[in-house]
């Protein structure tokens, strides 16, 4: 039983690690100021899915 | 929608100068990605300064339908633009940005593709993985510690150990790779830097732990080993948080225009400057920079060389005269014939000087000699304990030797330096002194000679110092005043001219007469303009209100006194006090100027005669002067601004570029200082010196921890629990101590 729980705990922690790596990879840590201002603007620019792919490449 | 919130639209807008952006080769070098329906490009916009800027720049798609998306990075002062090349060209995008007041800074050096923030992200990955592995290994080690090493359930202990072993592998092979490669680099150059003993400690820690786990003898020291790596990476990340929007390594290519208008058989075409050849004929418009040494063919040259030589007054050039690259034309259109290619021109020769090849400020930190003593002492302790156990109990040789190497890791030395300097970089930045890296702090601390440039460093930038008071002038009158003052050779008139908005410069001045030291008069259309000192105005027998004399320029239109321009004290505030404090700190002070010695008296008075002055210095002479001082074993700090100081900034031990607008271009340097804080120079120096004391103090603390750890280690009884307590305790207390001390010191120095 305890072995399964240990496995789970590491899996959960690993999920958080992957989330962190993913967020770093997608550039969320590149700029930690502008998004905080951008969210205050009334409407966001229209971006279609195709262009989003290219932008986050 | 307001078309220009938060920024002033500059009056001049000359679309032709973006012509080079139609050149396919230039486009290909600038854009990041291109397809028939979408082009991505990143522009550097030094003007970004407020949230309104972000709003405007992210709504470009509403101004022009061809723009798909624009996204701002405030800290890097960059904007990412995706546009549809079928609807709008790159040139049009740049023109749009320039029109709304955000002209992108595109320079020759941008054409060499720059790499994105891949390095920073790599550091984040390493840090994240090390943190994850450290935390989990720590957690899985707790049962071992709390049970006192007697876990009852069968197989559980081995399971924990093996999971820890698995978790430690990415730390050893990925996260710590930077430490190993730095150590290896040092060793290959036969230089023992601080990374070498750290790398050794990490290798020994992991090797002994793997041996213990595989042979089933114990849990090893993996939590300490991964913890050390994690803390080291945190320190490095903290120290490397640099100023991304600044560029410290600019050379002449950053200053030169990208494109140039070439005229061939009467047809004007835009080509990149790099394509410019000898005997090409080019067109130079108002405010454009001469890209290469050339002969003036047609037009009236008023060349402003302030950027190159520091000389404030524009130089008059006639047809047939040679004009040098780096000068700016002020006034009418010129036609030039190139005599040297851009890379061979006079100003670029400076960069062929050997000081521009090779890196500056190579690692010579005082922590490296420390780490060498540390390593020597460490090895003698290890040898002594081996010798001791050889005699009494050979089974303890291996545990005591490895324990000594594990516990005496000099990482606390490294941590104290990285966190002290990291925090100091932040505090310097708060006071608008932006250092290139932490090594510069130590260089500043060693300074004993200060060399200042005059123009732009001790004096304000021209644009901000002129104010007008009196009867408001109409646009026509302003144009006339500008045209008349522009023709004068007096510095005050020049400053008035420079402060007035740019306009069509084809307006002619008639009956221009200059009275040396008094003023200038002339007629533009039907306006008779008289500009000068109050005596000059009074002498014409017109009763005027008693104006002050001195730094005022009085204006009379059609014999009616209108008011006066006040030229604020050109020199920055707090300079006499600064000179006094520097004198107390016993540094010698020099001022170099590319200008003539007209200001000699003012400067002497300003610095209470405690200063040595040199005038009419060419860029090369400035550089040679610094070298001369260094040959006398002086550590020189140079404060300069323009391209003319670039060589001296590079040659000096610490080169600080002064800028009134830190987002502007500044020459290659070790640090960028906001002009408003020049008077804090002495405080910066003494703060840098306190940094060394703080690091030394924390070294002593870390040695105390090492003594405790070693007392366990040499007896061969270092348990993983002791190591697991000692390691984070020492690291965290040192980090807290140095952060608190450096912040306290900054407050004490009024920074």
Interface residues (C-beta under 8 A of the other chain):
Chain A: X2 X3 X6 X9 X10 X13 X14 X16 X17 X20 X21 X24 X25 X27 X29 X30 X31 X32 X33 X34 X37 X38 X40 X41 X45 X46 X47 X51 X54 X55 X57
Chain B: X33 X35 X38 X40 X51 X54 X55 X58 X59 X61 X68 X69 X70 X71 X72 X73 X74 X75 X76 X80 X82 X117 X120 X121 X124 X125 X128 X129 X132 X135 X136 X139 X140 X153 X156 X159 X163
